[in-house]
Amino acid sequence: MARWRCTVCNYIYDEEKGGVSFGDLPGDWVCPICSAPKSAFVQVGGERVEEEGAPTVADKIVAQLAALGVTHIFGIPGDSILPLIDSLSRQEEIKFILTRHEETAAMMASAHGKLTGRLGVCLSIAGPGATNLITGLVDAATDRAPVLALIGQVAQVFLGSEHLQEIDEIEIFSPFSFFAEALAKPAQAINLTMFAAKKALLNRGAAVMSLPTDILAEPLRDEIWEPGEHLFEQPIAPSAAEVERAVELIDRSRRPLIFGGWGISDCGDDVLRLAEKIYAPIATTTRAKGVIPETNELAVGVLGSVGNRYAAKVIRKADLIIVIGSGFRQRNLIPYIPVVQVDIEGTRLGKSFPIKAGLIGDAEEAVRMLRERVKAKEPDKEYLGEIAELKAAYLRELEEDARNRSVPINPGYVIQALKRNARKDAIITVDSGDHTYWFYKKYLCDGERTLLSANMASMAFAFPAALAAQIAYPGRQVIAVNGDGGFGMLMADFTTAVRENLPVKVVVFNDSKIKNIAKEQALYGYPVYGISFPNPDFAAFARSCGGEGYRCETPDELDKALERGLASDKPTIFDVVVDPEKMAPLVKSAEEH
């Protein structure tokens, strides 16, 4: 008597127990567990007996990811991904982090990729679980973070039959992914996993694997691949001719300015040494805030609509701009002077404004080549004096915020109170909203690292990003700066922080409205409408989850709460009631300053 296995759910039909040979079962007989048709069964016997205990495709995918250095996978289990969940439960190299929403999982994977440069991995079931990943994966795609999404799919036997939760995953994810393929045969598993990881890591973006649940459960004895034999870094050096052209422009200039983007995140010290050699002030994009200590005499802070007006004034005094690692899109903030641009992606060169020299290559390598070749400049004392005056005015503005003890609390005071209490090595994740402007204009970074959803400007990013940051850097203080609107979207995952003992600190700017939308409505001449909501007691919510919570309605309450809460080893929410009428201004044009 033979035994037959359902390739969808692994149910075993035993002819001896069933009393009927499998071949004699009616043609319309289906699996009593998952309703798979008779054709989905394979015989277990003879050569297949020894395979009952063999590793599965899911086992091999997990082992391959572990070999690639993956330590955590974020997501929610379910029917179509259960073989992979089972594999994760039977090994110790990779920890599975259960989230309450798949968007949280994808945002965590994106933040992990941005912060570490290593592969962030999330998973979901088919259907709604898969579609819930989209916002986080698009964030990874547009901010160029290496992320792999493992997405369950209905069994192959059901594909095309309008089965429960069946969607065309490849069609949905392909437009924004560097890689989106379905696993059709067990023999593909190792190659496909490695290729997906390579696409995500080397292109710095999203990759997606669609995994039919029956294929995941199939046996597979293939050996995993050694990453060192298949995955190689690809540093790119700019051409010597373009470097020399850039050097010529820099040597001719009297007042150069360096403008650094995310591309300088791993070479801030090199950029600073170049700046010191040519006496160039340094402005950054929001993404690069903190890469250069903003206490340095050459640092002028963030340039952009979210940035400070002093950086916009400084750039008007320059006679050459050296843009490194940014495709800066805000043409209105770049004066009509010569530009040298460095970017690893050639399509970004000259994307928003004309340039005189374009260096395609890795920022660290390009900066090194420029620093070695440019001539040391004599300081332009008038230029540097003007910059010092502007910076002094900026610091006086911050001092005024620090002394403003009005009630409701001034948002600028919240930023300065946070600065006084945060550690210098803190990782600060920032959500999208009016508070974003306050932070990037007013927080003076001196060792802190910052992170945001830059190109998508997605609300709800900061808190999942903080969870991922705390996992990746358990010894560092991690603070999420949120508006009440963004935090409210994924706040249920505060229980994830409690469960995983992640002592993240969440600052909520509570004004009971989506204030930045009100600002945009006013800017474009629309009436303010549809932006207000009642809020829960965020502090009480934190305590109900097992964390700490502080309700802060006055500056004194905020100071005491920050001093106590930031020192806690528990996840903590600071529910800060801020002035609902106080809005941060936009920086619109270099010519206005």
Secondary structure, 3 states (H helix, E strand, C coil): CCEEEECCCCCEEEHHHHCCCHHHCCCCCECCCCCCEHHHEEEECHHHHHHCCCCEHHHHHHHHHHHCCCCEEEECCCHHHHHHHHHHHCCCCCEEEECCCHHHHHHHHHHHHHHHCCCEEEEECCCHHHHHCHHHHHHHHHCCCCEEEEEEECCHHHCCCCCCCCCCHHHHHHHHCCEEEECCCHHHHHHHHHHHHHHHHHHCCEEEEEEEHHHHCCECCCCCCCHHHCCCCCCCCCCHHHHHHHHHHHHHCCCEEEEECHHHCCCHHHHHHHHHHHCCCEEECCCCECCECCCCCCEEEECCCCCCHHHHHHHHCCCEEEEECCCCCCHHHCCCCCEEEEECCHHHCCCCCCCCEEEECCHHHHHHHHHHHCCCCCCCHHHHHHHHHHHHHHHHHHHHHHHCCCCCECHHHHHHHHHHHCCCCCEEEECCCHHHHHHHHHCCCCCCEEEECCCCCCCCCHHHHHHHHHHHCCCCCEEEEEEHHHHHHHHHHHHHHHHCCCCCEEEEEECCECHHHHHHHHHCCCCCCCCECCCCCHHHHHHHHCCEEEEECCHHHHHHHHHHHCCCCCCEEEEEEECCCCCCCCCCCHHHC
